[in-house]
Amino acid sequence: MDWMEIISALALIAFIIFFFPAAREMIKNNPQGTSSDWMGFVIPVIAIAIFVTFLAMLV
Amino acid sequence: MNQNYSTVAQRSTSAIATNKVLRNTYLLLSMTLLFSGFTAALSMLMNTPPMTYLISVIGGMVIAMFVLPRFANSPAGIGIVFLITGMLGFGLGPVLSMYASLPNGGNIITLSLGGTGVIFMGLSAYALATKKDFSFLGGFLMVGFLLVLLAALANIFLQIPAMSLMISAVVIMIMSGFILYDTSRIIHGGETNYVLATIGLYMTIFNIFISLLQILGIMSNDD
């Protein structure tokens, strides 16, 4: 394990510690989405997944 | 009657303010992307070592998390956004040089750049056209982001290429969600500071580009 991996690991741990309180707060105050709201998110994400697969086939 | 006029006037003022934030965000975003491209090209010409990426990303993230919020409401905030995006662009230099040296490198970089553009513009157009409120995604995206950071941390020790591919794919999905979430926040008045809105959208674009580079790089090696 070289020093760059050690620094990457330490940086990731620092980011996780920094983002954890914000994530907890967001979950607490998060408005609930309806199934229609979630479909509005899932459909474009599926389209993105298909698009990325298409790009991977081009290389 | 007067109350109705007052409500209409308030809505109209609010819509104008939202459009102003949106316009300023996209203007600053396009300028920072051009500046990043310039610093990335400069870094490639200087043939910077691989550690430049790590130093630039950590430095850029620290400035974005601790310095930018203090200056977000002042003109200095714009300078800090250019500093962060310039640093991140400069960090991309050695990564792009590494991919450019691959047999199919030019194609991988072009497809990643084009793919990132299509994903960002497609999702932004979707959020703007539907005007849906994606605020419900906040908690889900933050938890997903933390899990990805944990998985990336684990993979530093495990070194599994398939896990690396999976992490990049999940990052693209989560960042796509953040584009919808951030754009929706601007449209619905949840984000009124274009400096913070710009850095949020820039980070999503940066992460999608890096993840696409990694996915296409791994897939091109499977021949």
Boltz contact constraints between the chains, C-beta under 6 A:
constraints:
  - contact:
      token1: [A, 4]
      token2: [B, 51]
      max_distance: 6.0
  - contact:
      token1: [A, 4]
      token2: [B, 54]
      max_distance: 6.0
  - contact:
      token1: [A, 5]
      token2: [B, 156]
      max_distance: 6.0
  - contact:
      token1: [A, 8]
      token2: [B, 156]
      max_distance: 6.0
  - contact:
      token1: [A, 9]
      token2: [B, 153]
      max_distance: 6.0
  - contact:
      token1: [A, 9]
      token2: [B, 156]
      max_distance: 6.0
  - contact:
      token1: [A, 11]
      token2: [B, 58]
      max_distance: 6.0
  - contact:
      token1: [A, 12]
      token2: [B, 149]
      max_distance: 6.0
  - contact:
      token1: [A, 12]
      token2: [B, 152]
      max_distance: 6.0
  - contact:
      token1: [A, 12]
      token2: [B, 153]
      max_distance: 6.0
  - contact:
      token1: [A, 15]
      token2: [B, 149]
      max_distance: 6.0
  - contact:
      token1: [A, 16]
      token2: [B, 149]
      max_distance: 6.0
  - contact:
      token1: [A, 19]
      token2: [B, 146]
      max_distance: 6.0
  - contact:
      token1: [A, 23]
      token2: [B, 142]
      max_distance: 6.0
  - contact:
      token1: [A, 23]
      token2: [B, 143]
      max_distance: 6.0
  - contact:
      token1: [A, 23]
      token2: [B, 146]
      max_distance: 6.0
  - contact:
      token1: [A, 26]
      token2: [B, 138]
      max_distance: 6.0
  - contact:
      token1: [A, 26]
      token2: [B, 139]
      max_distance: 6.0
  - contact:
      token1: [A, 26]
      token2: [B, 142]
      max_distance: 6.0
  - contact:
      token1: [A, 27]
      token2: [B, 139]
      max_distance: 6.0
  - contact:
      token1: [A, 30]
      token2: [B, 138]
      max_distance: 6.0
  - contact:
      token1: [A, 30]
      token2: [B, 139]
      max_distance: 6.0
  - contact:
      token1: [A, 31]
      token2: [B, 135]
      max_distance: 6.0
  - contact:
      token1: [A, 31]
      token2: [B, 136]
      max_distance: 6.0
  - contact:
      token1: [A, 33]
      token2: [B, 136]
      max_distance: 6.0
  - contact:
      token1: [A, 37]
      token2: [B, 136]
      max_distance: 6.0
  - contact:
      token1: [A, 40]
      token2: [B, 132]
      max_distance: 6.0
  - contact:
      token1: [A, 44]
      token2: [B, 126]
      max_distance: 6.0
  - contact:
      token1: [A, 45]
      token2: [B, 173]
      max_distance: 6.0
  - contact:
      token1: [A, 45]
      token2: [B, 176]
      max_distance: 6.0
  - contact:
      token1: [A, 48]
      token2: [B, 119]
      max_distance: 6.0
  - contact:
      token1: [A, 48]
      token2: [B, 176]
      max_distance: 6.0
  - contact:
      token1: [A, 55]
      token2: [B, 111]
      max_distance: 6.0
  - contact:
      token1: [A, 55]
      token2: [B, 115]
      max_distance: 6.0
  - contact:
      token1: [A, 56]
      token2: [B, 219]
      max_distance: 6.0
  - contact:
      token1: [A, 59]
      token2: [B, 104]
      max_distance: 6.0
  - contact:
      token1: [A, 59]
      token2: [B, 108]
      max_distance: 6.0
  - contact:
      token1: [A, 59]
      token2: [B, 216]
      max_distance: 6.0
  - contact:
      token1: [A, 59]
      token2: [B, 219]
      max_distance: 6.0
  - contact:
      token1: [A, 59]
      token2: [B, 220]
      max_distance: 6.0
